[in-house]
Amino acid sequence: MTIEQLQRIFPGATAETWHQHPNGGGWIENTAYVSRDALVCENALVAGKAWVDGNARVSGDARVAGDAWVSGNAQVFENARVSGDARVAGDALLFGGAHVYENAHVDENAHVCENARVCENALVSGHAHVSGGAWVFGGAHVYENAHVSGDAWVDGEVDG
């Protein structure tokens, strides 16, 4: 990818604010952090002040940006997005066009997939699944074995 191609995704990118990794040539924003045991591979991008820590994996066409963190054994893949101050941690999985943003958290063994959105101050944890076009937002907590799917909108507490 050239700097011009990178600028189509991140318009403010310059050769002074991004660098190419010596192994493979992928672009990394100078302010991003990837720990020793974490993996960022394929076409994935980590930008802004984002952190990928622990044994976390970011792959496929996934994006982690802003002040977001992906940590523990969490996996963000396919074309999933994590941005803002969001956190994806534990053994959580985020994939299939899912987006976690603002101050939302997804952790433990939770799965968010298939274009689902988790935002604002929402928490998805335990073995909960959020999928389809579902939105979890506000101060909602989706936990234990709860499943939210389809066109559902959750702004409150759902107990599995």
C-alpha positions as CSV (number, residue, x, y, z in Angstrom):
1,M,0.0,0.0,0.0
2,T,1.3,3.4,-0.8
3,I,1.0,6.5,1.3
4,E,-1.6,7.8,-1.2
5,Q,-3.7,4.6,-0.7
6,L,-3.4,4.9,3.1
7,Q,-4.6,8.5,2.8
8,R,-7.9,7.3,1.3
9,I,-8.5,5.5,4.6
10,F,-6.8,8.1,6.9
11,P,-6.9,11.4,5.1
12,G,-4.4,13.1,7.5
13,A,-1.7,10.4,7.1
14,T,1.7,11.6,6.2
15,A,5.2,10.0,6.0
16,E,6.0,11.9,9.2
17,T,3.0,10.5,11.2
18,W,3.1,6.9,9.9
19,H,5.9,4.5,9.1
20,Q,6.2,1.2,7.3
21,H,7.0,-1.9,9.3
22,P,10.4,-3.3,8.4
23,N,8.9,-6.8,8.0
24,G,6.3,-6.7,5.2
25,G,6.0,-3.0,4.8
26,G,2.5,-2.5,6.5
27,W,1.7,1.0,7.7
28,I,1.7,1.8,11.4
29,E,0.7,5.2,12.9
30,N,3.6,6.4,15.1
31,T,1.3,6.9,18.1
32,A,-0.2,3.3,18.0
33,Y,1.1,0.5,20.3
34,V,1.3,-3.2,19.6
35,S,2.8,-5.3,22.4
36,R,5.4,-8.0,21.9
37,D,2.9,-11.0,22.0
38,A,0.1,-9.3,20.1
39,L,-0.5,-9.8,16.4
40,V,-1.7,-7.4,13.7
41,C,-1.7,-9.1,10.3
42,E,-3.2,-9.3,6.9
43,N,-4.8,-6.0,5.9
44,A,-5.6,-4.9,9.5
45,L,-4.8,-1.3,10.6
46,V,-4.0,0.1,14.1
47,A,-4.1,3.8,14.2
48,G,-4.3,6.8,16.5
49,K,-3.4,6.1,20.1
50,A,-4.9,2.6,19.9
51,W,-3.3,-0.3,21.8
52,V,-3.2,-4.0,20.9
53,D,-1.9,-5.7,24.0
54,G,-1.4,-9.1,25.6
55,N,-2.1,-12.0,23.2
56,A,-4.7,-10.0,21.3
57,R,-5.1,-10.5,17.5
58,V,-6.2,-8.0,14.9
59,S,-6.5,-9.5,11.4
60,G,-8.3,-9.5,8.1
61,D,-9.5,-6.0,7.2
62,A,-10.1,-5.0,10.8
63,R,-9.5,-1.5,12.1
64,V,-8.6,-0.4,15.7
65,A,-8.3,3.4,16.0
66,G,-8.7,6.4,18.3
67,D,-7.9,5.5,22.0
68,A,-9.3,2.0,21.7
69,W,-7.7,-1.0,23.3
70,V,-7.8,-4.7,22.3
71,S,-6.2,-6.8,25.0
72,G,-6.0,-10.2,26.6
73,N,-6.8,-13.0,24.2
74,A,-9.4,-10.9,22.3
75,Q,-9.7,-11.2,18.5
76,V,-10.9,-8.6,16.1
77,F,-11.0,-9.8,12.6
78,E,-12.7,-9.8,9.2
79,N,-13.9,-6.2,8.7
80,A,-14.7,-5.4,12.4
81,R,-14.0,-2.0,13.9
82,V,-13.0,-0.8,17.4
83,S,-12.7,3.0,17.9
84,G,-13.1,5.9,20.3
85,D,-12.3,4.8,23.9
86,A,-13.8,1.3,23.4
87,R,-12.3,-1.8,24.9
88,V,-12.3,-5.4,23.6
89,A,-10.7,-7.7,26.1
90,G,-10.6,-11.2,27.7
91,D,-11.4,-13.9,25.1
92,A,-13.9,-11.7,23.3
93,L,-14.5,-12.1,19.5
94,L,-15.4,-9.2,17.3
95,F,-16.0,-9.9,13.6
96,G,-18.3,-9.8,10.5
97,G,-18.7,-6.0,10.3
98,A,-19.3,-5.5,14.0
99,H,-18.4,-2.1,15.5
100,V,-17.6,-1.3,19.1
101,Y,-17.0,2.4,19.8
102,E,-17.3,5.4,22.1
103,N,-16.8,4.1,25.7
104,A,-18.3,0.6,25.1
105,H,-16.7,-2.6,26.4
106,V,-16.8,-6.2,25.2
107,D,-15.1,-8.7,27.3
108,E,-14.9,-12.2,28.9
109,N,-16.1,-14.7,26.2
110,A,-18.6,-12.3,24.5
111,H,-19.1,-12.4,20.7
112,V,-20.2,-9.4,18.6
113,C,-20.7,-10.1,14.9
114,E,-22.7,-9.6,11.7
115,N,-22.8,-5.8,11.6
116,A,-23.9,-5.4,15.3
117,R,-23.1,-2.2,17.1
118,V,-22.0,-1.7,20.7
119,C,-21.6,1.9,21.7
120,E,-21.9,4.7,24.2
121,N,-21.2,3.2,27.7
122,A,-22.6,-0.3,26.9
123,L,-21.1,-3.5,28.2
124,V,-21.3,-7.0,26.6
125,S,-19.7,-9.7,28.7
126,G,-19.9,-13.3,29.9
127,H,-20.9,-15.6,27.1
128,A,-23.3,-13.0,25.6
129,H,-23.8,-12.8,21.8
130,V,-24.8,-9.7,19.9
131,S,-25.4,-10.3,16.2
132,G,-27.3,-9.3,13.1
133,G,-28.1,-5.6,12.9
134,A,-28.6,-5.4,16.7
135,W,-27.5,-2.3,18.6
136,V,-26.5,-2.2,22.3
137,F,-26.1,1.3,23.6
138,G,-26.5,3.8,26.4
139,G,-25.8,2.2,29.7
140,A,-27.0,-1.3,28.6
141,H,-25.4,-4.4,30.0
142,V,-25.8,-7.6,28.0
143,Y,-24.2,-10.5,30.0
144,E,-24.2,-14.1,31.1
145,N,-25.7,-16.2,28.2
146,A,-27.9,-13.5,26.7
147,H,-28.4,-13.3,22.9
148,V,-29.4,-10.1,21.1
149,S,-29.9,-10.4,17.4
150,G,-31.7,-9.2,14.3
151,D,-32.9,-5.6,14.4
152,A,-33.0,-5.4,18.2
153,W,-32.1,-2.2,20.0
154,V,-31.1,-2.6,23.7
155,D,-30.7,0.4,26.0
156,G,-31.0,-1.1,29.5
157,E,-30.1,-4.4,31.1
158,V,-30.6,-7.8,29.5
159,D,-29.9,-10.8,31.8
160,G,-29.2,-14.3,30.3
